[in-house]
Amino acid sequence: MESDRVVTGGGSDPHVAQVVQKREFVDRVLARTGARRAEARHIIEATLAELGEVLESGQTLAVPPLGRARIALERDARGGQVITLRLRRRAS
């Protein structure tokens, strides 16, 4: 199965980023934590739902080590909403 790809960045130097689907994301979390799929899946789904609700309500989300995320632009589009996030992370 071919991975989805998204062009990121702006201006004259965009690059192609691979899209990580939910199944792969869950697999990565399981590999990192060693948790069982059945128990971790519910926790991950609840976490993702809560992240979406916080951002949708217009609140800024500050979650280290992810960073500080807020909605930069929001508009309605055919078939759903388009939300652009601004994510600020600490320099590594």
C-alpha positions as CSV (number, residue, x, y, z in Angstrom):
1,M,0.0,0.0,0.0
2,E,1.4,3.4,-1.0
3,S,1.8,6.0,1.7
4,D,-0.1,9.2,1.5
5,R,2.1,12.2,0.9
6,V,1.6,15.9,1.7
7,V,3.5,18.8,0.5
8,T,4.6,21.0,3.4
9,G,6.3,24.3,3.7
10,G,5.8,27.4,1.7
11,G,7.5,29.4,-0.9
12,S,10.1,28.0,-3.3
13,D,11.3,25.1,-1.1
14,P,8.4,22.8,-0.2
15,H,9.2,19.3,0.8
16,V,7.2,16.1,0.7
17,A,6.2,14.7,4.1
18,Q,4.9,11.2,4.7
19,V,1.5,10.9,6.4
20,V,1.4,8.6,9.4
21,Q,-2.0,6.9,9.5
22,K,-3.7,6.1,12.8
23,R,-2.9,2.4,12.7
24,E,0.8,3.1,12.3
25,F,0.7,5.8,15.0
26,V,-0.8,3.3,17.4
27,D,1.8,0.7,16.5
28,R,4.6,3.2,17.2
29,V,3.1,4.0,20.6
30,L,2.8,0.3,21.4
31,A,6.4,-0.3,20.4
32,R,7.6,2.7,22.5
33,T,5.6,1.8,25.6
34,G,5.3,-2.0,25.5
35,A,1.6,-1.7,26.3
36,R,-1.0,-4.2,25.2
37,R,-3.0,-3.1,22.1
38,A,-6.4,-3.6,23.7
39,E,-5.7,-1.3,26.6
40,A,-3.6,1.3,24.8
41,R,-6.0,1.7,21.8
42,H,-8.7,3.2,24.0
43,I,-6.3,5.5,25.7
44,I,-4.8,6.7,22.4
45,E,-8.3,7.2,20.9
46,A,-9.4,9.2,23.9
47,T,-6.3,11.3,23.8
48,L,-6.7,12.1,20.1
49,A,-10.3,13.0,20.6
50,E,-9.5,15.3,23.5
51,L,-6.7,17.0,21.5
52,G,-9.2,17.6,18.7
53,E,-11.8,19.1,21.0
54,V,-9.4,21.4,22.8
55,L,-8.1,22.8,19.4
56,E,-11.6,23.0,18.0
57,S,-12.8,25.1,20.9
58,G,-10.1,27.6,20.1
59,Q,-7.9,26.9,23.1
60,T,-4.1,26.8,22.9
61,L,-2.7,23.4,23.7
62,A,0.6,23.3,25.6
63,V,1.9,19.7,25.7
64,P,5.6,19.1,26.1
65,P,7.4,17.5,24.3
66,L,4.9,18.1,21.4
67,G,5.0,21.8,21.9
68,R,2.4,24.6,21.9
69,A,-0.3,24.3,19.3
70,R,-3.0,26.7,18.4
71,I,-5.3,27.3,15.4
72,A,-3.8,29.8,13.0
73,L,-6.5,29.6,10.3
74,E,-9.9,28.0,10.1
75,R,-12.4,27.8,7.3
76,D,-15.3,25.7,6.2
77,A,-14.8,23.7,3.0
78,R,-16.9,21.3,1.1
79,G,-17.0,18.1,3.1
80,G,-15.6,19.5,6.4
81,Q,-13.4,22.1,8.0
82,V,-9.9,23.1,7.0
83,I,-7.8,24.0,10.1
84,T,-4.3,25.2,9.9
85,L,-2.3,24.8,13.2
86,R,0.7,26.7,14.4
87,L,3.0,24.4,16.3
88,R,5.8,25.9,18.3
89,R,8.5,23.5,19.6
90,R,11.6,24.0,21.6
91,A,14.8,23.9,19.7
92,S,16.6,20.6,20.1
